Amino acid sequence: MKKHSILSAILAGVAPLLFAETNALIEVKLFKDWVIKGELNFCNLAIKNTGTDPILLAKTPFDFYTGQLHARPIPHTSRNTSFYEEAYKMITIVENCEFFNLSSGETQVYEGRKFYLNALRDVFLDEISFTVSIYLGKGDWLDSEPLTVNGVVPDSVEQLTPVGGNRKMEIVTYKNERWLYYANVYPVCPLSLTNKIHIEPHDGKGQFKIWDGDKSMIFSMYPSGVIAEGLDEHNVLGKWTRERKQRAEADNAEVRRKKAEAEK
């Protein structure tokens, strides 16, 4: 198995609010620096509040993804401002949607879901520049510094046995990387360069067992195509999220301890 290099970017975002200091340091993990035409690439992120005011965020990754997280092609335009506002308003009126305040100095890491960069799907160029942005409502944003991925033509595409009705699995090879995709546009995980890939139903409810040579993993198609079980070499999203969340929890505990001491 080739060691897969995961891109890292520490990104700063600022959303100026009247009589408030709302700043964030956003650490973004892109798991590939290239996309094929029509692909929904994905990321995860850690959000550190570096301002003095709390940042209001949706509690669950689903609500955060639905109403606050956006990939915005560069240059940003004023078009679709109403779309962002409506998406945000929708999660504020959902009965079971909860928000929390990310306190100054603390870090939030969401887990259990891929964050697809939907807006990039219709932008296919040799270089695609964008920001990962968090919408706070009423036109206020936390914007990352620019990120870039390359639009490429794969070296080869190998079709696999259909799974989940009409949704097909395939193997996409580009240079020295080999990735598993489902439904032709959703990247799942990196694969070994030469092993034979075998897929079999696992539970009849959207889970499949995937064999990469003699190494197996469980792929859960719902809610967002994640590896439910598997080695870290395949489960690159889960590995980063687990380790980054543990570090965030330790850092948050230290921030709270120092605040408690200062208040004595």
JOUR-V902807 format. One record per pair of residues at least 12 apart in sequence whose C-alpha atoms are under 10 Angstrom apart, sorted by the first residue. I is the first residue (numbers start at 1). GAP is how many residues later the second one is. D is the distance in Angstrom with one decimal. If there is no record, write none. Layout:
i gap d
I GAP D
I GAP D
//
This chain:
i gap d
1 189 9.0
1 190 7.1
1 191 4.5
1 192 7.0
1 193 8.8
1 194 8.8
1 211 9.3
1 212 10.0
1 232 7.5
1 233 9.2
2 174 8.6
2 175 8.1
2 176 9.3
2 188 8.7
2 189 8.0
2 190 6.1
2 191 7.2
2 231 8.4
3 174 9.8
3 187 9.3
3 188 9.9
3 189 9.1
3 230 7.2
3 231 9.8
4 27 8.7
4 28 9.1
4 172 9.9
4 173 8.1
4 174 9.9
4 185 9.9
4 186 7.2
4 187 9.2
4 188 9.8
4 229 7.4
4 230 9.0
4 232 8.3
5 25 10.0
5 26 7.9
5 27 8.3
5 28 9.7
5 231 9.6
6 23 7.1
6 24 6.7
6 25 5.2
6 26 6.9
6 27 8.7
6 230 8.0
6 231 9.5
6 234 9.0
7 21 8.4
7 22 5.9
7 23 5.4
7 24 6.1
7 25 7.0
7 26 7.3
7 36 9.8
8 19 7.4
8 20 6.3
8 21 5.2
8 22 6.7
8 23 8.7
8 37 9.8
9 17 8.4
9 18 5.9
9 19 5.5
9 20 6.7
9 21 8.3
9 36 9.6
9 135 9.4
9 136 8.9
9 137 9.6
9 138 8.1
10 15 7.1
10 16 6.1
10 17 4.5
10 18 6.4
10 19 8.9
10 35 9.6
10 36 9.3
10 134 8.5
10 135 8.5
11 13 8.6
11 14 5.8
11 15 4.9
11 16 5.7
11 17 7.1
11 34 10.0
11 35 10.0
11 36 9.5
11 120 9.3
11 121 8.9
11 132 8.3
11 133 5.0
11 134 5.4
11 135 8.3
11 136 9.1
12 12 6.2
12 13 4.5
12 14 5.7
12 15 8.2
12 35 9.6
12 36 9.5
12 38 9.4
12 130 8.2
12 131 7.1
12 132 5.3
12 133 6.2
12 134 9.9
13 12 6.1
13 13 6.8
13 34 9.7
13 36 9.9
13 37 9.6
13 118 9.7
13 119 9.3
13 120 8.0
13 121 8.8
13 128 7.9
13 129 4.6
13 130 4.4
13 131 4.9
13 132 7.2
14 36 9.6
14 37 9.0
14 126 9.1
14 127 7.1
14 128 5.1
14 129 6.4
14 130 8.3
15 119 9.4
15 120 9.2
15 121 8.5
15 124 9.2
15 125 5.6
15 126 5.0
15 127 5.1
15 128 7.5
16 124 7.3
16 125 8.3
16 126 8.9
17 36 9.8
17 123 7.5
17 124 9.8
19 34 9.9
20 31 8.6
20 32 7.5
20 33 6.4
20 34 9.7
21 29 9.0
21 30 5.4
21 31 5.6
21 32 5.9
21 33 9.1
22 27 7.7
22 28 7.6
22 29 4.9
22 30 6.6
22 31 5.6
22 32 7.3
22 33 7.0
22 82 9.1
22 118 9.9
22 119 9.8
22 120 8.6
23 25 8.6
23 26 6.1
23 27 5.2
23 28 4.5
23 29 7.9
23 30 8.3
23 31 9.3
23 32 8.5
23 81 9.1
23 118 9.9
23 119 7.4
23 120 9.8
24 22 9.9
24 23 6.5
24 24 5.4
24 25 4.5
24 26 5.0
24 27 6.6
24 31 8.6
24 80 9.2
24 81 9.2
24 82 9.9
24 83 9.3
24 110 10.0
24 118 7.0
24 119 8.9
24 120 9.1
25 21 8.2
25 22 6.0
25 23 5.0
25 24 6.5
25 25 6.4
25 26 9.3
25 80 9.9
25 82 9.0
25 117 9.1
25 118 9.6
25 119 8.3
26 19 6.7
26 20 5.7
26 21 4.7
26 22 6.2
26 23 8.7
26 24 9.7
26 81 9.2
26 82 9.7
26 106 8.7
26 107 9.2
26 108 9.7
26 116 8.7
26 117 8.6
26 118 6.8
26 119 9.3
27 17 8.5
27 18 5.4
27 19 5.0
27 20 6.5
27 21 8.1
27 82 9.7
27 105 9.9
27 117 8.8
27 217 10.0
28 15 6.9
28 16 6.0
28 17 4.4
28 18 6.6
28 19 8.7
28 104 7.9
28 116 8.7
28 119 9.4
29 13 8.7
29 14 5.4
29 15 5.3
29 16 5.9
29 17 8.6
29 208 8.8
29 211 8.3
29 212 9.4
30 12 6.6
30 13 4.7
30 14 7.0
30 15 8.8
30 117 9.3
30 118 10.0
30 119 9.2
30 207 9.4
31 12 6.3
31 13 8.7
31 156 9.6
31 158 8.9
31 159 9.3
31 205 7.6
31 206 7.6
31 209 9.9
32 117 7.9
32 118 9.4
32 145 9.6
32 147 9.8
32 155 9.3
32 157 9.9
32 158 9.4
33 114 9.5
33 115 7.4
33 116 4.8
33 117 6.3
33 118 9.0
34 92 9.4
34 93 9.0
34 94 9.3
34 114 8.8
34 115 5.1
34 116 4.5
34 117 5.8
34 118 6.5
34 119 9.6
34 120 9.8
34 140 8.9
35 85 9.5
35 86 9.1
35 89 8.3
35 90 9.7
35 91 9.7
35 92 9.9
35 93 9.4
35 114 7.0
35 115 6.2
35 116 5.1
35 117 6.1
35 118 8.5
35 119 8.9
35 139 9.8
35 150 9.4
35 152 9.3
36 85 9.3
36 88 8.0
36 89 9.9
36 114 8.6
36 115 5.8
36 116 5.4
36 117 6.1
36 118 6.8
36 136 9.1
36 138 9.5
36 148 9.9
36 149 8.1
36 151 10.0
37 83 9.9
37 84 7.5
37 85 8.4
37 86 8.6
37 87 6.2
37 88 9.0
37 114 7.0
37 115 7.5
37 116 7.7
37 117 9.4
37 147 10.0
37 148 8.2
38 80 9.9
38 82 8.6
38 83 5.2
38 84 6.9
38 85 8.5
38 86 7.7
38 113 9.9
38 146 8.4
38 147 6.0
38 148 9.1
39 77 9.6
39 78 9.3
39 79 8.9
39 81 8.3
39 82 5.9
39 83 9.0
39 84 10.0
39 85 9.2
39 112 9.6
39 142 9.4
39 144 9.9
39 145 7.7
39 146 4.3
39 147 6.2
39 148 7.6
40 75 9.5
40 76 5.9
40 77 6.1
40 78 6.0
40 79 8.7
40 80 7.4
40 81 5.8
40 82 9.6
40 144 9.6
40 145 5.8
40 146 5.6
40 147 7.3
41 73 9.4
41 74 8.5
41 75 5.7
41 76 5.7
41 77 7.8
41 78 10.0
41 79 8.0
41 80 8.1
41 108 9.6
41 144 8.3
41 145 7.0
41 146 6.7
41 147 9.6
42 71 10.0
42 72 6.2
42 73 5.3
42 74 4.2
42 75 5.6
42 76 8.6
42 144 8.6
42 145 7.9
42 146 9.4
42 195 9.3
43 70 9.8
43 71 6.6
43 72 5.4
43 73 6.5
43 74 7.4
43 89 9.4
43 194 8.1
44 65 8.2
44 66 7.7
44 67 8.4
44 69 8.6
44 70 6.8
44 71 6.1
44 72 8.8
44 193 7.6
44 194 9.8
44 196 8.6
44 197 7.5
45 63 8.5
45 64 6.5
45 65 7.5
45 66 9.6
45 70 8.8
45 87 9.2
45 195 9.6
45 196 8.4
45 199 9.1
46 61 6.5
46 62 5.6
46 63 4.8
46 64 7.6
46 195 8.9
46 198 7.7
46 199 8.2
46 202 8.3
47 55 8.9
47 59 8.3
47 60 5.3
47 61 5.2
47 62 6.7
47 63 9.3
47 87 9.6
47 95 9.9
47 201 9.5
48 54 8.3
48 55 9.0
48 56 8.1
48 57 6.5
48 58 5.6
48 59 4.1
48 60 6.5
48 61 9.0
48 200 8.9
48 204 9.8
49 53 6.7
49 54 6.6
49 55 5.1
49 56 5.2
49 57 5.7
49 58 6.4
49 59 8.6
50 53 9.1
50 54 6.0
50 55 5.5
50 56 8.0
50 57 9.2
51 52 8.8
51 53 5.9
51 54 7.5
52 51 8.2
52 52 5.5
52 53 8.3
53 48 9.2
53 49 8.8
53 50 7.2
53 51 6.3
53 52 9.9
54 46 9.1
54 47 5.4
54 48 5.3
54 49 4.7
54 50 5.8
54 51 9.3
54 52 9.4
55 44 9.9
55 45 8.1
55 46 5.3
55 47 5.0
55 48 6.8
55 49 8.1
55 81 8.1
55 87 10.0
56 43 6.5
56 44 5.8
56 45 4.6
56 46 6.3
56 47 9.0
56 79 9.9
56 80 7.2
56 81 9.7
57 41 8.7
57 42 5.5
57 43 5.6
57 44 6.4
57 45 7.0
57 51 9.2
57 77 9.0
57 78 9.2
57 79 7.9
58 30 9.8
58 33 8.2
58 34 8.8
58 39 7.3
58 40 6.0
58 41 4.3
58 42 6.4
58 43 8.9
58 44 10.0
59 38 7.6
59 39 5.5
59 40 5.0
59 41 6.0
59 42 9.2
59 49 9.8
59 51 8.7
60 37 7.8
60 38 7.5
60 39 8.3
60 40 9.8
60 50 7.6
60 51 8.9
60 52 9.5
60 53 9.8
61 48 9.3
61 49 5.8
61 50 7.0
61 51 7.6
61 52 6.7
61 53 8.8
61 54 8.5
62 29 9.8
62 35 9.5
62 48 9.5
62 50 9.4
62 51 7.6
62 52 9.5
62 53 9.0
62 161 9.2
62 162 9.7
63 24 9.9
63 25 9.2
63 27 9.4
63 28 6.3
63 29 9.3
63 31 9.4
63 33 9.8
63 34 6.9
63 35 8.4
63 36 9.2
64 24 9.1
64 27 8.4
64 33 9.6
64 34 9.9
64 35 9.2
64 46 9.0
64 51 9.5
64 70 8.8
64 71 9.5
65 22 9.9
65 45 10.0
65 48 9.2
65 49 9.2
65 50 6.6
65 51 8.5
65 52 9.8
65 69 9.3
66 18 9.9
66 21 6.9
66 22 7.8
66 24 8.8
66 25 7.5
66 49 9.7
67 16 9.9
67 17 7.5
67 18 8.4
67 19 8.3
67 20 4.8
67 21 4.3
67 22 7.6
67 23 7.1
67 24 5.9
67 25 8.6
67 67 9.0
67 68 7.7
67 69 9.2
67 70 9.5
68 16 7.9
68 17 9.2
68 19 7.6
68 20 6.1
68 21 9.8
68 23 8.9
68 65 8.0
68 66 5.2
68 67 4.7
68 68 6.8
68 69 8.4
68 73 9.3
68 74 10.0
69 15 9.5
69 19 9.6
69 46 8.3
69 47 9.5
69 48 8.9
69 63 7.4
69 64 5.9
69 65 4.8
69 66 6.5
69 67 9.5
69 72 10.0
69 73 9.7
70 14 8.6
70 45 9.3
70 46 9.0
70 47 7.0
70 48 7.7
70 49 7.4
70 50 9.9
70 60 9.9
70 61 8.2
70 62 6.0
70 63 5.2
70 64 6.4
70 65 7.6
70 73 9.6
71 44 9.9
71 45 8.7
71 46 5.5
71 47 6.9
71 48 5.8
71 49 7.0
71 58 9.8
71 59 6.4
71 60 5.7
71 61 4.7
71 62 6.0
71 63 8.8
71 72 9.5
71 73 9.7
71 76 9.9
72 45 8.8
72 46 9.2
72 47 6.5
72 48 7.8
72 57 8.6
72 58 5.3
72 59 5.3
72 60 6.5
72 61 6.9
72 71 9.0
72 72 9.8
72 74 9.6
73 46 7.3
73 47 6.9
73 50 8.0
73 55 7.5
73 56 6.0
73 57 4.1
73 58 6.5
73 59 9.0
73 73 9.1
73 74 9.5
73 75 9.8
74 54 8.2
74 55 5.6
74 56 4.9
74 57 7.1
74 72 7.7
74 73 9.3
74 74 9.8
75 54 8.3
75 55 7.8
75 56 9.4
75 71 9.8
76 54 8.5
76 55 8.9
78 61 10.0
81 57 9.4
81 58 7.5
82 56 9.7
82 57 9.2
84 51 7.4
84 52 9.7
84 53 8.2
84 54 9.3
84 55 8.5
85 50 8.3
85 51 9.0
85 52 6.2
85 53 6.8
85 54 7.4
85 55 9.9
86 51 9.3
87 48 9.6
87 50 9.5
88 47 7.5
88 48 7.9
88 49 6.5
88 50 9.2
89 48 7.9
89 49 9.8
103 149 9.4
103 152 9.6
103 153 9.5
104 148 9.9
104 151 8.8
104 152 9.8
105 146 8.8
105 147 7.5
105 149 9.8
105 150 6.5
105 151 8.8
105 154 9.9
106 142 7.7
106 143 8.7
106 145 7.3
106 146 5.2
106 147 8.7
106 148 9.3
106 149 6.8
106 150 8.4
107 137 9.9
107 138 8.8
107 140 9.3
107 141 5.7
107 142 7.8
107 143 9.9
107 144 7.7
107 145 6.6
107 148 9.8
108 136 9.7
108 137 7.8
108 140 7.0
108 141 8.5
108 144 9.0
109 132 7.3
109 133 9.2
109 135 7.3
109 136 5.6
109 137 9.2
109 138 9.7
109 139 7.2
109 140 9.0
110 131 7.7
110 132 9.8
110 134 9.8
110 135 7.9
111 126 9.2
111 127 8.0
111 129 10.0
111 130 6.3
111 131 7.8
111 134 8.2
112 111 9.0
112 112 8.8
112 114 7.8
112 115 9.7
112 116 9.1
112 125 9.4
112 126 8.0
112 129 8.7
112 130 9.8
113 109 9.4
113 110 7.4
113 111 6.0
113 112 8.0
113 113 6.9
113 114 9.9
113 124 9.0
113 125 9.2
113 128 9.8
114 74 9.7
114 109 8.9
114 110 6.0
114 111 7.4
114 112 7.0
114 123 7.8
114 124 9.5
115 109 8.3
116 70 8.8
116 71 9.8
116 108 8.8
117 13 9.8
117 15 8.4
120 29 9.8
121 64 9.2
123 28 8.9
124 25 9.9
124 26 8.5
124 27 5.8
124 28 8.6
125 24 9.2
125 25 7.2
125 26 5.3
125 27 8.2
126 22 10.0
126 23 8.3
126 24 5.4
126 25 4.7
126 26 6.8
126 27 9.8
127 20 10.0
127 21 6.4
127 22 5.9
127 23 4.6
127 24 6.0
127 25 9.1
128 18 9.9
128 19 8.1
128 20 5.4
128 21 5.3
128 22 6.0
128 23 7.0
129 16 10.0
129 17 6.3
129 18 5.6
129 19 4.5
129 20 6.7
129 21 8.8
130 13 9.8
130 14 8.7
130 15 8.4
130 16 5.5
130 17 5.5
130 18 6.5
130 19 8.7
131 12 6.3
131 13 5.2
131 14 6.1
131 15 5.1
131 16 6.0
131 17 8.7
132 12 5.5
132 13 8.0
132 14 8.1
132 15 8.0
133 12 9.4
152 22 8.3
153 19 9.9
153 20 9.7
153 21 7.9
154 18 6.5
154 19 5.9
154 20 4.9
154 21 8.0
154 23 10.0
154 24 9.8
155 17 7.7
155 18 5.6
155 19 5.1
155 20 6.8
155 21 9.7
155 22 9.9
155 23 9.8
156 15 8.0
156 16 6.0
156 17 5.3
156 18 7.1
156 19 9.5
156 22 9.4
157 13 6.7
157 14 5.6
157 15 4.7
157 16 6.5
157 17 9.2
157 21 9.6
157 22 9.8
157 23 9.9
157 24 9.9
157 27 9.8
158 12 5.4
158 13 5.0
158 14 6.6
158 15 8.5
158 22 9.6
159 12 6.5
159 13 8.9
159 22 9.7
159 25 9.4
160 20 9.7
160 21 9.8
160 22 9.6
160 37 8.4
160 38 8.2
160 39 8.1
161 37 8.5
161 38 7.2
161 39 8.9
162 20 9.2
162 21 9.2
162 37 9.2
163 19 8.5
163 20 9.0
163 36 8.5
163 37 8.6
163 38 8.0
163 43 8.7
163 44 9.6
163 45 8.3
163 58 9.8
164 18 9.6
164 19 9.2
164 37 9.2
164 40 9.1
164 41 9.0
164 42 6.7
164 43 9.0
164 44 9.2
164 57 8.4
166 17 7.9
167 15 6.6
167 16 4.5
167 17 7.7
168 13 8.3
168 14 5.6
168 15 5.0
168 16 6.6
168 17 9.8
169 12 5.7
169 13 4.4
169 14 6.3
169 15 6.8
169 16 9.7
169 17 9.4
169 18 9.8
169 19 9.7
169 30 8.9
170 12 6.4
170 13 8.3
170 14 6.8
170 15 9.6
170 16 10.0
170 17 9.5
170 27 9.8
171 13 9.3
171 16 9.4
171 17 10.0
171 19 9.5
171 20 8.6
171 26 8.8
172 12 9.4
172 15 9.0
172 18 9.6
172 19 9.6
173 17 9.8
173 18 9.5
173 20 8.4
176 16 9.8
176 17 7.4
177 13 7.3
177 14 7.8
177 15 8.2
177 16 6.9
178 12 5.8
178 13 5.4
178 14 6.7
178 15 5.9
178 16 8.9
179 12 5.4
179 13 8.5
179 14 9.0
179 55 9.7
180 17 9.3
180 30 10.0
180 54 9.9
181 44 9.7
182 39 8.7
182 43 8.4
186 38 9.3
186 39 7.8
187 38 8.5
187 39 9.8
188 31 8.3
188 32 9.9
188 33 9.6
188 36 9.7
188 37 6.7
188 38 6.9
188 39 7.6
188 46 8.8
188 47 8.8
188 48 9.6
188 49 9.4
189 30 9.6
189 36 9.8
189 37 8.7
189 38 8.0
189 44 8.7
189 45 5.6
189 46 6.6
189 47 7.1
189 48 8.4
190 43 7.6
190 44 5.8
190 45 8.3
190 46 8.1
191 20 9.9
191 21 6.8
191 22 9.6
191 42 8.3
191 43 6.8
192 20 7.0
192 21 8.3
192 41 9.2
192 42 9.0
193 19 9.8
194 18 9.2
194 19 8.7
195 16 9.1
195 17 6.0
195 18 4.9
195 19 8.6
195 20 9.7
196 15 7.9
196 16 6.2
196 17 5.5
196 18 9.1
197 13 7.1
197 14 5.5
197 15 4.9
197 16 6.4
197 17 9.4
197 18 9.7
197 19 9.6
198 12 5.8
198 13 5.0
198 14 6.9
198 15 8.0
198 16 9.9
198 18 9.2
199 12 6.3
199 13 9.1
199 17 9.5
199 18 9.8
199 19 9.8
199 20 9.7
200 18 9.8
201 17 9.6
201 18 9.8
202 16 7.7
202 17 8.8
202 18 9.4
203 17 9.8
205 15 8.7
205 16 8.7
205 17 8.8
206 13 8.3
206 14 6.0
206 15 5.2
206 16 6.4
206 17 9.4
206 19 9.4
207 12 5.5
207 13 4.4
207 14 6.0
207 15 8.0
207 18 9.4
207 19 9.8
207 20 9.4
207 21 8.7
208 12 6.6
208 13 8.0
208 19 9.7
208 20 9.8
209 18 9.9
209 20 9.4
209 21 9.8
210 17 9.9
210 20 9.5
212 22 9.3
215 15 8.4
215 16 8.1
215 19 9.5
216 13 8.6
216 14 6.5
216 15 8.0
216 18 9.3
217 12 5.4
217 13 4.3
217 14 7.1
217 17 7.8
217 18 8.5
218 12 6.4
218 13 10.0
218 17 9.9
219 16 9.7
226 12 8.3
//
